[in-house]
Amino acid sequence: MEEKQKIDTAVFRYSVIHDFVGGMTLEFGEKQRLLQEKCARKWAIPFSEKTSISQSTILRWIQLYKDSGQRLESLYPKDRCDRGIQRALNEEICLVFMRLRQEFPDETVPFIIKIMKKRDIVPQNTYLPLSTIYRFFHQKDLMRKRPMIEDRRKFEAQMPNDIWQSDVMHGPRLFIEGKNRKTYLIAFIDDHSRLIVHGYFYTSESTRVFMIALEQALLKRGLPRKIYVDNGSAFRSRQLMHTTASLGIALIHARPYKPQGKGKIERVFKTIRSQFLPGFTGKTLQDINDSFERWLTDEYHCRKHSSTGQSPISRFVDNIECIRSAPQNLKDHFRKVARRRVNKDRSVVLDRIMYEAPVRLIGKQVELLYHEDQRESVEIRYKQKSYGMLVQIDIHVNCRVKRDKNNNIAISSKDFTPQSGQIWEVS
């Protein structure tokens, strides 16, 4: 029994005997009458299901209190002499439990009990109280070892654009292109200032859409040194890894099932759900993006943040000289990359379109960099060196290609006119 429980019990016992030990003089027969009354009534005894107290118990409490010089501690309940000993488990069973725990260090208590009965260590019908067994395992430190508590520490980037965090939030369903479609908010937040460098609602969370959002974020606020994302498929794409690496941005993925590192952007999403979405009354994708941009500009970015003590926009521009601006050829860094082998006839095929590669790259594994909407501009690279832009093959032009004795190409500028012939009639 804990110390507080002992004190509560002693106070209750004193409340029972105070009429006999409080210095009050009792007339003849009064003591016996009080004893009988106290024994006859119902009591709410602390930490006990009993409701009555015997006369001998009351007299014992009185004697203990007087013998101790009226010290409250004398009314404390005594600890059991067999405290800490499992009375429902004999010593042999306890030893078996300890041995089986060494044999099965990672298994549960019910599993160990099942093994005991399966091996006939105890009869099948033997009752083993789980609460007693768990208590024994805790006392002997036999419970399964819990994973070590990870050392997680709160962090904050020292400068703006040191770290961006990005994630996707499921938005409301809107009427888009004649259909009721779900929306997704793709957002980037600056870790230092809590500024939302870019946030936009889209109808998809695919890699293609995420790359569009990232390009807009870089155009608006410059290049971060790191981008912290989770392990979704859009964040694991080869194109994203290639783009960030070419821009000198470190792409960091959160550990699986460890969302604690993205706490800042999750907190922003909570704010958006509680403060922006309830007030949105529009019906289209354009409506929600216009409203969201106004909310960011007029409210979120101008409001003092509780953690930093500054508004996000003020904290971001305080060290704006440290920010790397996006390069003029930023769009080139967002080209898709395809790997192809150049055929012996110099041809290389990309999405069913045939291009002509330089002769020196015949048989080589090359990289083709292109935009999906600009198939006429495909750059070819080999070992990180550019070999210019490819041209689509014109098979009719190639039909007029001639080679001299040195294997140099010459294309005839004259139109080819087939020789006339005579039609022979067979009689």
C-alpha positions as CSV (number, residue, x, y, z in Angstrom):
1,M,0.0,0.0,0.0
2,E,1.3,3.4,-0.9
3,E,2.0,6.2,1.6
4,K,-1.0,8.3,0.6
5,Q,-3.3,5.3,1.0
6,K,-1.9,4.6,4.4
7,I,-2.5,8.2,5.5
8,D,-6.1,8.1,4.2
9,T,-6.7,4.8,6.1
10,A,-5.2,6.2,9.3
11,V,-7.4,9.3,9.1
12,F,-10.5,7.2,8.7
13,R,-9.5,5.0,11.7
14,Y,-9.0,8.1,13.8
15,S,-12.5,9.4,12.8
16,V,-13.9,6.1,14.2
17,I,-12.1,6.2,17.6
18,H,-11.9,10.0,18.2
19,D,-14.8,9.8,20.7
20,F,-12.6,7.5,22.9
21,V,-9.2,9.2,22.6
22,G,-10.1,12.9,22.3
23,G,-9.9,13.6,26.1
24,M,-13.7,13.6,26.5
25,T,-14.9,12.0,29.8
26,L,-17.6,9.3,29.2
27,E,-20.2,8.5,31.8
28,F,-20.8,5.0,33.1
29,G,-22.0,2.7,30.2
30,E,-21.5,5.5,27.6
31,K,-18.4,3.9,26.2
32,Q,-20.1,0.6,25.6
33,R,-23.1,2.3,24.0
34,L,-20.8,4.2,21.6
35,L,-19.0,1.0,20.7
36,Q,-22.2,-0.8,19.9
37,E,-23.4,2.1,17.7
38,K,-20.2,2.2,15.8
39,C,-20.3,-1.6,15.2
40,A,-23.9,-1.4,14.0
41,R,-23.5,1.3,11.4
42,K,-22.3,1.0,7.8
43,W,-18.9,2.6,7.0
44,A,-17.3,3.6,3.7
45,I,-13.9,2.0,4.5
46,P,-11.1,3.3,2.3
47,F,-9.6,0.7,-0.1
48,S,-11.9,-2.1,1.2
49,E,-15.2,-3.6,0.2
50,K,-16.2,-4.2,3.8
51,T,-18.8,-1.8,5.4
52,S,-18.7,-2.9,9.1
53,I,-16.2,-2.8,11.9
54,S,-16.0,-5.3,14.7
55,Q,-15.8,-4.2,18.4
56,S,-12.4,-5.9,18.8
57,T,-11.0,-4.0,15.9
58,I,-12.1,-0.6,17.3
59,L,-10.6,-1.5,20.7
60,R,-7.4,-2.5,19.0
61,W,-7.1,0.8,17.2
62,I,-7.8,2.7,20.5
63,Q,-5.0,0.7,22.2
64,L,-2.5,1.2,19.4
65,Y,-3.2,5.0,19.4
66,K,-2.7,5.3,23.1
67,D,0.4,3.2,23.3
68,S,2.1,5.2,20.6
69,G,1.6,8.5,22.5
70,Q,-1.3,9.5,20.2
71,R,0.6,9.3,17.0
72,L,-1.4,9.0,13.8
73,E,1.2,6.7,12.3
74,S,0.2,4.0,14.8
75,L,-3.1,3.6,12.8
76,Y,-1.3,3.0,9.5
77,P,-2.2,-0.5,8.1
78,K,0.7,-2.9,8.4
79,D,2.4,-4.3,5.4
80,R,1.8,-8.0,4.7
81,C,4.7,-10.2,5.8
82,D,4.4,-12.0,2.4
83,R,4.5,-8.8,0.4
84,G,6.2,-9.3,-3.0
85,I,5.6,-13.1,-3.0
86,Q,3.3,-14.6,-5.6
87,R,0.8,-16.5,-3.5
88,A,-1.1,-17.8,-6.5
89,L,2.1,-19.1,-8.2
90,N,4.3,-21.6,-6.5
91,E,8.1,-21.4,-6.8
92,E,8.4,-24.1,-9.4
93,I,6.0,-22.3,-11.8
94,C,7.8,-19.1,-11.3
95,L,11.1,-20.7,-12.3
96,V,9.5,-22.2,-15.4
97,F,8.2,-18.7,-16.4
98,M,11.7,-17.3,-16.0
99,R,13.2,-20.1,-18.1
100,L,10.6,-19.8,-20.9
101,R,11.1,-16.0,-21.0
102,Q,14.8,-16.6,-21.8
103,E,13.8,-19.0,-24.5
104,F,11.1,-16.7,-26.0
105,P,12.3,-13.1,-25.2
106,D,9.9,-11.4,-27.7
107,E,6.7,-13.4,-27.1
108,T,3.6,-12.4,-25.1
109,V,2.6,-13.7,-21.8
110,P,-0.4,-15.7,-23.2
111,F,1.9,-17.3,-25.7
112,I,4.2,-18.4,-22.9
113,I,1.3,-19.9,-20.9
114,K,0.2,-21.7,-24.1
115,I,3.7,-23.2,-24.4
116,M,3.6,-24.4,-20.7
117,K,0.4,-26.3,-21.3
118,K,1.5,-27.6,-24.7
119,R,4.6,-29.1,-23.1
120,D,2.6,-30.5,-20.1
121,I,4.5,-28.4,-17.6
122,V,1.2,-27.6,-16.1
123,P,-2.1,-29.5,-16.6
124,Q,-4.4,-28.2,-19.3
125,N,-7.1,-27.3,-16.9
126,T,-4.8,-25.4,-14.5
127,Y,-6.0,-21.8,-13.9
128,L,-3.2,-19.3,-14.1
129,P,-4.5,-15.8,-13.3
130,L,-3.2,-13.4,-15.9
131,S,-3.1,-10.4,-13.6
132,T,-0.8,-12.3,-11.2
133,I,1.4,-13.5,-13.9
134,Y,1.8,-10.0,-15.4
135,R,2.6,-8.7,-11.9
136,F,5.3,-11.3,-11.5
137,F,6.8,-10.5,-15.0
138,H,6.9,-6.8,-14.1
139,Q,8.6,-7.5,-10.7
140,K,11.2,-9.7,-12.3
141,D,11.7,-7.4,-15.3
142,L,10.6,-10.1,-17.7
143,M,8.3,-8.1,-19.9
144,R,9.1,-7.7,-23.5
145,K,11.7,-5.0,-24.1
146,R,10.1,-1.8,-25.4
147,P,11.8,0.0,-28.3
148,M,14.1,2.7,-27.1
149,I,12.6,6.2,-27.0
150,E,13.9,8.2,-29.8
151,D,15.7,11.4,-29.1
152,R,13.6,13.9,-31.0
153,R,14.4,17.6,-30.8
154,K,12.6,20.6,-32.0
155,F,14.4,22.4,-34.8
156,E,14.2,25.5,-36.9
157,A,16.1,26.6,-39.9
158,Q,18.5,29.5,-39.3
159,M,17.7,31.5,-42.4
160,P,14.9,31.7,-45.0
161,N,15.1,29.1,-47.7
162,D,17.3,26.9,-45.7
163,I,14.6,24.3,-45.5
164,W,11.2,24.0,-47.2
165,Q,8.7,21.4,-46.1
166,S,6.1,20.2,-48.6
167,D,3.1,18.0,-48.4
168,V,-0.4,17.5,-49.9
169,M,-3.7,18.2,-48.1
170,H,-7.0,16.8,-49.3
171,G,-9.3,19.7,-50.1
172,P,-13.1,20.0,-50.7
173,R,-15.0,18.6,-53.7
174,L,-15.8,21.2,-56.3
175,F,-17.6,21.4,-59.6
176,I,-14.9,21.2,-62.2
177,E,-15.3,20.6,-65.9
178,G,-18.9,19.6,-65.4
179,K,-18.0,17.0,-62.7
180,N,-17.9,17.0,-58.9
181,R,-14.2,16.4,-58.3
182,K,-11.9,16.2,-55.4
183,T,-9.2,18.8,-54.9
184,Y,-5.7,18.6,-53.4
185,L,-3.7,21.5,-51.9
186,I,0.0,21.2,-52.7
187,A,1.9,23.5,-50.4
188,F,5.5,24.5,-49.6
189,I,6.3,26.2,-46.3
190,D,9.6,27.9,-45.4
191,D,10.8,26.4,-42.1
192,H,12.4,29.5,-40.8
193,S,9.6,32.0,-41.3
194,R,6.6,29.7,-41.7
195,L,5.8,31.6,-45.0
196,I,3.8,29.5,-47.4
197,V,6.0,30.0,-50.4
198,H,3.5,28.4,-52.7
199,G,0.1,26.9,-52.1
200,Y,-2.4,25.9,-54.8
201,F,-5.4,23.6,-55.2
202,Y,-5.2,21.0,-58.0
203,T,-7.3,18.1,-59.2
204,S,-4.5,15.6,-58.8
205,E,-1.5,14.8,-56.6
206,S,0.5,13.2,-59.3
207,T,4.2,13.7,-60.0
208,R,3.4,15.9,-63.0
209,V,1.2,18.2,-60.9
210,F,3.7,18.3,-58.0
211,M,6.4,19.4,-60.5
212,I,4.2,22.2,-61.7
213,A,3.7,23.4,-58.1
214,L,7.4,23.2,-57.4
215,E,8.3,25.2,-60.4
216,Q,5.9,27.9,-59.3
217,A,7.3,27.9,-55.8
218,L,10.9,28.4,-57.1
219,L,9.8,31.2,-59.4
220,K,8.1,33.0,-56.5
221,R,10.6,32.7,-53.7
222,G,13.9,31.5,-55.0
223,L,15.9,28.2,-54.4
224,P,15.9,26.5,-51.1
225,R,18.9,24.5,-49.9
226,K,16.8,21.5,-48.8
227,I,13.2,20.3,-49.4
228,Y,11.8,18.0,-46.8
229,V,9.0,15.7,-48.0
230,D,7.4,12.4,-47.1
231,N,7.5,9.0,-48.9
232,G,4.6,9.4,-51.3
233,S,5.0,8.3,-54.9
234,A,5.1,11.9,-56.2
235,F,8.0,12.6,-53.9
236,R,10.0,9.5,-55.0
237,S,10.0,10.1,-58.7
238,R,13.2,10.1,-60.7
239,Q,12.2,13.4,-62.4
240,L,11.9,15.2,-59.0
241,M,15.3,13.8,-57.9
242,H,16.9,14.8,-61.1
243,T,15.4,18.3,-61.0
244,T,16.4,19.1,-57.4
245,A,19.9,17.7,-57.9
246,S,20.5,19.8,-61.0
247,L,19.4,22.9,-59.1
248,G,21.6,22.1,-56.1
249,I,18.7,21.4,-53.8
250,A,19.0,18.5,-51.3
251,L,15.8,16.3,-51.4
252,I,15.2,14.8,-47.9
253,H,12.6,12.2,-47.3
254,A,11.0,11.7,-43.9
255,R,11.5,8.3,-42.3
256,P,8.5,6.0,-43.0
257,Y,5.8,6.1,-40.3
258,K,7.6,9.0,-38.6
259,P,5.5,12.1,-39.3
260,Q,6.9,14.1,-36.4
261,G,9.5,15.8,-38.6
262,K,6.7,17.5,-40.7
263,G,5.0,19.1,-37.7
264,K,5.2,22.7,-39.1
265,I,3.4,22.0,-42.4
266,E,0.9,19.7,-40.6
267,R,0.1,22.6,-38.3
268,V,-0.4,24.9,-41.3
269,F,-2.8,22.5,-42.8
270,K,-4.7,22.4,-39.5
271,T,-4.9,26.3,-39.6
272,I,-6.2,26.1,-43.2
273,R,-8.9,23.6,-42.3
274,S,-10.1,25.6,-39.3
275,Q,-9.7,29.2,-40.5
276,F,-9.8,29.2,-44.4
277,L,-12.1,26.4,-45.5
278,P,-15.1,27.1,-43.2
279,G,-15.4,30.6,-44.8
280,F,-15.0,29.5,-48.4
281,T,-18.3,29.8,-50.3
282,G,-17.1,29.4,-53.9
283,K,-17.8,26.5,-56.2
284,T,-15.0,26.2,-58.8
285,L,-11.3,25.6,-58.7
286,Q,-10.6,29.1,-59.8
287,D,-12.8,30.4,-56.9
288,I,-10.9,28.4,-54.2
289,N,-7.4,29.4,-55.5
290,D,-8.4,33.1,-55.7
291,S,-9.8,33.0,-52.2
292,F,-6.8,31.1,-50.9
293,E,-4.4,33.6,-52.4
294,R,-6.3,36.5,-50.8
295,W,-6.4,34.7,-47.4
296,L,-2.6,34.1,-47.5
297,T,-1.8,37.8,-48.5
298,D,-4.3,39.5,-46.2
299,E,-4.3,37.2,-43.1
300,Y,-1.9,34.4,-42.8
301,H,1.3,36.1,-44.0
302,C,0.6,39.3,-42.1
303,R,-0.4,37.8,-38.7
304,K,2.2,37.4,-36.0
305,H,3.2,33.8,-35.5
306,S,3.1,32.5,-31.9
307,S,6.4,30.6,-32.2
308,T,8.5,33.2,-34.0
309,G,7.0,36.4,-32.7
310,Q,7.0,37.9,-36.2
311,S,4.7,37.7,-39.2
312,P,5.8,35.1,-41.8
313,I,6.4,37.7,-44.5
314,S,8.4,40.0,-42.2
315,R,10.6,37.2,-41.0
316,F,11.2,36.0,-44.5
317,V,12.3,39.3,-45.9
318,D,14.5,40.2,-42.9
319,N,17.4,38.2,-44.5
320,I,16.3,38.3,-48.1
321,E,19.9,39.0,-49.2
322,C,20.7,35.3,-48.4
323,I,18.1,34.0,-50.8
324,R,19.2,32.3,-54.1
325,S,17.1,33.5,-57.0
326,A,15.9,31.0,-59.5
327,P,18.0,30.7,-62.7
328,Q,16.7,32.1,-66.0
329,N,16.7,28.7,-67.5
330,L,14.7,27.2,-64.6
331,K,12.2,25.6,-67.0
332,D,15.1,23.5,-68.5
333,H,15.7,21.9,-65.1
334,F,12.1,20.5,-65.2
335,R,12.5,18.5,-68.3
336,K,11.8,14.9,-68.2
337,V,14.7,12.5,-68.6
338,A,14.5,9.3,-70.8
339,R,17.3,6.9,-71.3
340,R,17.7,5.3,-74.8
341,R,20.4,3.5,-76.8
342,V,21.3,5.0,-80.2
343,N,20.7,2.5,-83.0
344,K,23.2,1.7,-85.7
345,D,21.3,3.8,-88.2
346,R,21.7,6.8,-85.7
347,S,18.0,6.7,-84.9
348,V,16.6,7.0,-81.4
349,V,12.9,6.7,-80.6
350,L,11.0,8.7,-78.0
351,D,7.3,8.2,-77.6
352,R,7.0,6.8,-81.2
353,I,8.8,9.8,-82.6
354,M,12.1,9.0,-84.4
355,Y,15.1,11.3,-84.0
356,E,18.5,11.3,-85.5
357,A,21.5,11.3,-83.1
358,P,25.2,12.2,-83.8
359,V,27.3,9.5,-85.4
360,R,29.7,9.3,-82.5
361,L,26.9,8.2,-80.2
362,I,25.9,5.1,-82.1
363,G,25.5,2.2,-79.7
364,K,25.8,4.5,-76.6
365,Q,23.3,4.7,-73.8
366,V,22.2,8.4,-73.8
367,E,19.9,10.7,-71.9
368,L,17.1,12.6,-73.7
369,L,15.9,15.7,-71.9
370,Y,12.5,17.1,-73.1
371,H,9.2,18.8,-72.2
372,E,6.1,16.8,-72.9
373,D,4.5,19.7,-74.7
374,Q,7.7,20.5,-76.7
375,R,8.7,17.3,-78.5
376,E,10.5,19.4,-81.2
377,S,13.1,20.4,-78.6
378,V,14.9,17.3,-77.3
379,E,18.4,17.6,-75.9
380,I,20.8,14.6,-76.0
381,R,23.4,14.0,-73.4
382,Y,26.1,11.4,-72.9
383,K,28.1,11.2,-69.7
384,Q,26.8,14.6,-68.5
385,K,27.9,16.3,-71.8
386,S,25.4,17.9,-74.1
387,Y,25.5,16.9,-77.8
388,G,22.9,19.5,-78.9
389,M,19.3,19.2,-79.9
390,L,18.0,16.3,-81.8
391,V,16.1,16.6,-85.1
392,Q,13.2,14.4,-86.2
393,I,14.1,12.0,-89.0
394,D,12.7,12.8,-92.4
395,I,12.8,9.4,-94.1
396,H,12.2,11.0,-97.5
397,V,15.2,13.3,-97.1
398,N,17.3,10.4,-96.1
399,C,16.3,8.6,-99.2
400,R,18.4,11.2,-101.2
401,V,21.5,11.0,-99.0
402,K,24.6,10.0,-100.8
403,R,28.1,9.3,-99.5
404,D,31.5,9.9,-101.1
405,K,34.4,7.6,-101.0
406,N,35.4,9.0,-97.5
407,N,31.9,8.1,-96.2
408,N,31.0,11.8,-96.0
409,I,27.3,12.7,-96.4
410,A,26.1,14.7,-99.4
411,I,22.4,15.4,-100.1
412,S,21.5,15.9,-103.7
413,S,19.6,19.2,-104.2
414,K,18.2,18.1,-107.5
415,D,14.8,16.6,-107.6
416,F,14.9,12.9,-108.5
417,T,13.2,12.1,-111.8
418,P,12.7,8.5,-112.6
419,Q,13.7,7.4,-116.2
420,S,11.0,6.9,-118.7
421,G,10.4,3.4,-119.8
422,Q,8.6,1.6,-122.5
423,I,5.6,-0.5,-122.0
424,W,5.9,-3.9,-123.7
425,E,2.9,-5.5,-124.9
426,V,2.9,-9.2,-124.9
427,S,1.1,-10.8,-127.8
